[in-house]
Amino acid sequence: MTAIPPELSAARDRFLDLVADLRPDLHRYGSRLVGSAIDGEDVVQEALAKAYYAMSLSPEMPPLRPWLLRIAHNTAVDFLRRYDRRS
């Protein structure tokens, strides 16, 4: 296994610091949408991964809270669609 380059590790840490205050709100929102705190954590993790990737492609910073809530909402809807297909 290769080590994460220091610049990537630093960028990840900066992103996590940036979203740290919003994470509880994202978890609460995602949990209510999918009906489970455990699944809500999965939604938050996936939403943050999507946001990290999207932020790396964006030339400017979007308004953080509404942007992350929208990503979390869409991720929860996708989660519920996948769950519905499995059932």
Backbone as a chain_set.jsonl record, in Angstrom:
{"seq": "MTAIPPELSAARDRFLDLVADLRPDLHRYGSRLVGSAIDGEDVVQEALAKAYYAMSLSPEMPPLRPWLLRIAHNTAVDFLRRYDRRS", "coords": {"N": [[0.846, -1.173, 0.0], [0.568, 2.205, -0.83], [1.748, 5.311, 0.476], [-0.201, 8.192, 1.363], [0.191, 11.141, -0.45], [1.717, 14.025, 1.024], [0.602, 16.579, 0.365], [-1.957, 15.951, -0.528], [-3.031, 14.781, 1.74], [-2.981, 16.996, 3.443], [-4.807, 18.664, 2.102], [-7.131, 17.159, 2.349], [-7.439, 17.213, 5.14], [-7.851, 19.976, 5.526], [-10.304, 20.269, 4.204], [-11.958, 18.636, 5.808], [-11.813, 20.081, 8.199], [-13.12, 22.374, 7.371], [-15.771, 21.5, 6.98], [-16.473, 20.539, 9.438], [-18.116, 21.818, 11.413], [-20.595, 21.659, 10.205], [-21.164, 18.997, 9.966], [-22.682, 17.555, 12.043], [-25.28, 18.591, 11.538], [-25.665, 17.729, 8.908], [-25.647, 14.974, 9.337], [-27.897, 14.629, 10.995], [-29.919, 15.505, 9.237], [-29.616, 13.722, 7.036], [-30.093, 11.292, 8.368], [-32.752, 11.546, 9.147], [-33.986, 11.635, 6.673], [-33.459, 9.08, 5.576], [-34.258, 7.429, 7.603], [-32.723, 6.167, 9.574], [-30.075, 6.256, 11.886], [-27.636, 5.011, 11.48], [-27.602, 4.429, 8.711], [-27.823, 7.053, 7.958], [-25.3, 8.029, 8.596], [-23.797, 6.748, 6.638], [-24.826, 8.058, 4.41], [-23.932, 10.678, 4.919], [-21.134, 10.339, 4.801], [-20.81, 9.535, 2.135], [-21.867, 11.778, 0.852], [-20.043, 13.765, 1.653], [-17.752, 12.815, 0.416], [-18.487, 13.122, -2.262], [-18.768, 15.895, -2.289], [-16.157, 16.739, -1.736], [-14.812, 15.873, -4.016], [-16.238, 17.333, -5.997], [-15.655, 19.925, -5.187], [-12.998, 20.07, -5.759], [-13.043, 20.371, -8.467], [-14.279, 22.727, -8.916], [-14.087, 26.188, -9.728], [-14.557, 28.187, -7.868], [-15.587, 28.708, -4.457], [-18.631, 27.365, -3.388], [-21.686, 28.506, -1.686], [-21.426, 27.124, 1.379], [-23.093, 25.656, 3.366], [-25.854, 25.397, 2.215], [-25.131, 24.127, -0.157], [-23.861, 21.716, 0.68], [-26.013, 20.55, 2.045], [-27.774, 20.138, -0.079], [-26.345, 18.266, -1.593], [-26.281, 16.192, 0.288], [-29.022, 15.672, 0.481], [-29.639, 14.763, -2.154], [-27.981, 12.525, -2.187], [-29.159, 10.982, -0.178], [-31.657, 10.476, -1.354], [-30.829, 8.94, -3.541], [-29.789, 6.784, -2.078], [-32.149, 5.772, -0.919], [-33.514, 4.989, -3.23], [-31.831, 2.94, -4.167], [-32.13, 1.181, -2.017], [-34.835, 0.605, -2.226], [-34.896, -0.807, -4.619], [-33.464, -3.083, -3.894], [-35.161, -4.294, -2.123]], "CA": [[0.0, 0.0, 0.0], [1.379, 3.416, -0.922], [1.393, 6.39, 1.402], [-0.905, 9.338, 0.787], [1.1, 12.289, -0.559], [1.444, 15.029, 2.062], [-0.278, 17.663, -0.089], [-3.324, 15.41, -0.564], [-3.433, 14.624, 3.135], [-3.252, 18.344, 3.958], [-6.05, 19.139, 1.47], [-8.23, 16.423, 2.989], [-7.588, 17.745, 6.493], [-8.468, 21.311, 5.41], [-11.715, 20.066, 3.854], [-12.658, 18.132, 6.997], [-11.933, 21.212, 9.124], [-14.105, 23.283, 6.795], [-17.124, 20.959, 7.122], [-16.646, 19.967, 10.778], [-19.266, 22.408, 12.104], [-21.838, 21.289, 9.516], [-21.331, 17.539, 9.937], [-23.843, 17.103, 12.83], [-26.522, 18.94, 10.824], [-25.777, 16.815, 7.763], [-26.01, 13.644, 9.842], [-29.291, 14.677, 11.437], [-30.758, 15.621, 8.039], [-29.556, 12.451, 6.309], [-30.73, 10.247, 9.172], [-34.209, 11.709, 9.07], [-34.447, 11.304, 5.321], [-33.395, 7.638, 5.31], [-34.93, 6.721, 8.684], [-31.796, 5.407, 10.407], [-28.84, 6.988, 12.196], [-26.514, 4.286, 10.879], [-27.643, 4.721, 7.281], [-27.571, 8.481, 7.833], [-23.846, 8.215, 8.584], [-23.356, 6.358, 5.294], [-25.217, 9.151, 3.512], [-23.027, 11.805, 5.171], [-19.805, 10.018, 4.28], [-20.863, 9.573, 0.671], [-22.08, 13.173, 0.449], [-18.79, 14.493, 1.831], [-16.837, 12.37, -0.644], [-18.928, 13.792, -3.489], [-18.47, 17.32, -2.151], [-14.704, 16.901, -1.839], [-14.475, 15.743, -5.436], [-16.822, 18.46, -6.73], [-14.948, 21.139, -4.807], [-11.704, 20.081, -6.446], [-13.281, 20.739, -9.858], [-14.935, 24.035, -8.971], [-13.154, 27.316, -9.689], [-14.814, 29.023, -6.697], [-16.272, 28.048, -3.348], [-20.075, 27.627, -3.325], [-22.171, 28.712, -0.315], [-21.147, 25.785, 1.887], [-24.203, 24.945, 4.023], [-26.893, 24.923, 1.291], [-24.526, 23.216, -1.133], [-23.697, 20.397, 1.308], [-27.342, 19.978, 2.313], [-28.321, 19.658, -1.355], [-25.638, 17.023, -1.914], [-26.763, 15.179, 1.23], [-30.395, 15.327, 0.084], [-29.584, 13.932, -3.36], [-27.367, 11.253, -1.814], [-30.178, 10.226, 0.558], [-32.647, 10.014, -2.336], [-30.18, 7.825, -4.249], [-29.731, 5.672, -1.129], [-33.49, 5.198, -0.807], [-33.814, 4.307, -4.497], [-31.089, 1.673, -4.156], [-32.755, 0.332, -0.999], [-36.125, 0.188, -2.77], [-34.628, -1.837, -5.642], [-33.005, -4.311, -3.237], [-36.258, -4.923, -1.367]], "C": [[0.892, 1.237, 0.0], [0.865, 4.473, 0.045], [0.685, 7.512, 0.654], [0.083, 10.499, 0.703], [0.739, 13.371, 0.455], [0.498, 16.148, 1.618], [-1.733, 17.208, -0.167], [-3.864, 15.242, 0.848], [-3.783, 15.981, 3.743], [-4.553, 18.9, 3.382], [-7.262, 18.453, 2.107], [-8.49, 16.975, 4.385], [-8.233, 19.136, 6.486], [-9.959, 21.189, 5.088], [-12.501, 19.6, 5.08], [-12.807, 19.22, 8.066], [-13.024, 22.171, 8.665], [-15.534, 22.806, 7.054], [-17.43, 20.447, 8.523], [-17.883, 20.519, 11.495], [-20.602, 21.998, 11.485], [-22.141, 19.797, 9.596], [-22.506, 17.053, 10.802], [-25.179, 17.41, 12.148], [-26.74, 18.021, 9.625], [-26.213, 15.431, 8.224], [-27.471, 13.603, 10.275], [-30.239, 14.691, 10.235], [-30.79, 14.297, 7.274], [-30.257, 11.33, 7.054], [-32.244, 10.333, 9.107], [-34.743, 11.331, 7.693], [-34.48, 9.796, 5.092], [-33.98, 6.804, 6.442], [-34.027, 5.924, 9.599], [-30.535, 6.23, 10.636], [-27.632, 6.317, 11.548], [-26.464, 4.555, 9.386], [-27.409, 6.205, 7.019], [-26.081, 8.785, 7.819], [-23.266, 7.817, 7.229], [-23.657, 7.46, 4.288], [-24.259, 10.335, 3.673], [-21.655, 11.532, 4.578], [-19.776, 10.075, 2.757], [-21.033, 11.007, 0.168], [-20.787, 13.982, 0.587], [-17.759, 14.078, 0.785], [-17.198, 13.05, -1.966], [-18.575, 15.277, -3.449], [-16.976, 17.58, -2.305], [-14.262, 16.836, -3.294], [-14.981, 16.954, -6.23], [-16.084, 19.764, -6.422], [-13.603, 21.226, -5.524], [-11.843, 20.504, -7.912], [-13.832, 22.15, -10.013], [-13.919, 25.168, -8.887], [-13.364, 28.222, -8.473], [-15.641, 28.254, -5.686], [-17.757, 28.379, -3.363], [-20.472, 27.982, -1.886], [-22.244, 27.337, 0.368], [-22.362, 25.051, 2.443], [-25.278, 24.494, 3.027], [-26.362, 23.931, 0.265], [-24.379, 21.817, -0.554], [-25.043, 19.749, 1.62], [-27.985, 19.45, 1.032], [-27.657, 18.337, -1.754], [-26.112, 15.897, -0.994], [-28.18, 14.733, 0.867], [-30.388, 14.389, -1.129], [-28.968, 12.568, -3.064], [-28.362, 10.379, -1.055], [-31.244, 9.678, -0.389], [-32.08, 8.83, -3.125], [-30.108, 6.592, -3.362], [-31.088, 4.982, -1.04], [-33.899, 4.475, -2.092], [-33.103, 2.961, -4.578], [-31.723, 0.69, -3.187], [-34.072, -0.23, -1.508], [-35.93, -0.911, -3.818], [-34.208, -3.161, -5.022], [-34.134, -5.039, -2.553], [-37.208, -5.679, -2.251]], "O": [[1.865, 1.302, 0.751], [-0.32, 4.507, 0.379], [0.938, 7.749, -0.527], [0.747, 10.81, 1.691], [-0.443, 13.6, 0.712], [-0.319, 16.615, 2.411], [-2.642, 17.994, 0.099], [-5.032, 15.532, 1.111], [-4.767, 16.102, 4.473], [-5.32, 19.54, 4.1], [-8.283, 19.089, 2.368], [-9.642, 17.18, 4.766], [-9.066, 19.439, 7.341], [-10.779, 21.924, 5.64], [-13.585, 20.113, 5.357], [-13.823, 19.269, 8.759], [-13.764, 22.716, 9.484], [-16.416, 23.622, 7.32], [-18.536, 19.969, 8.773], [-18.62, 19.757, 12.121], [-21.626, 21.991, 12.168], [-23.267, 19.38, 9.321], [-23.271, 16.206, 10.34], [-26.099, 16.592, 12.177], [-27.862, 17.587, 9.36], [-27.045, 14.789, 7.583], [-28.194, 12.657, 9.96], [-31.239, 13.974, 10.218], [-31.86, 13.809, 6.909], [-30.939, 10.507, 6.444], [-32.932, 9.316, 9.022], [-35.833, 10.77, 7.575], [-35.419, 9.282, 4.484], [-34.182, 5.601, 6.277], [-34.517, 5.074, 10.343], [-29.992, 6.825, 9.705], [-26.705, 7.0, 11.114], [-25.404, 4.875, 8.848], [-26.862, 6.576, 5.981], [-25.638, 9.692, 7.114], [-22.35, 8.469, 6.728], [-22.839, 7.758, 3.418], [-23.826, 10.925, 2.684], [-21.076, 12.4, 3.924], [-18.833, 10.6, 2.164], [-20.418, 11.4, -0.823], [-20.476, 14.799, -0.279], [-16.978, 14.909, 0.321], [-16.317, 13.498, -2.7], [-18.137, 15.847, -4.448], [-16.582, 18.553, -2.948], [-13.445, 17.638, -3.746], [-14.246, 17.529, -7.033], [-15.912, 20.606, -7.303], [-13.13, 22.313, -5.853], [-10.872, 20.945, -8.526], [-13.848, 22.7, -11.115], [-12.997, 25.12, -8.073], [-12.45, 28.949, -8.084], [-16.308, 27.274, -6.019], [-18.119, 29.556, -3.351], [-19.681, 27.782, -0.964], [-23.041, 26.488, -0.031], [-22.635, 23.924, 2.027], [-25.595, 23.305, 2.991], [-27.067, 23.003, -0.132], [-24.727, 20.835, -1.21], [-25.198, 18.536, 1.475], [-28.666, 18.425, 1.058], [-28.329, 17.406, -2.197], [-26.321, 14.772, -1.449], [-28.497, 13.546, 0.94], [-31.051, 13.352, -1.126], [-29.392, 11.562, -3.632], [-28.406, 9.166, -1.265], [-31.683, 8.537, -0.237], [-32.773, 7.838, -3.349], [-30.338, 5.476, -3.829], [-31.17, 3.754, -1.08], [-34.57, 3.445, -2.03], [-33.689, 1.965, -5.001], [-31.845, -0.497, -3.491], [-34.398, -1.391, -1.26], [-36.727, -1.847, -3.886], [-34.538, -4.23, -5.536], [-34.091, -6.261, -2.407], [-38.177, -6.26, -1.762]]}, "num_chains": 1, "name": "protein.A"}
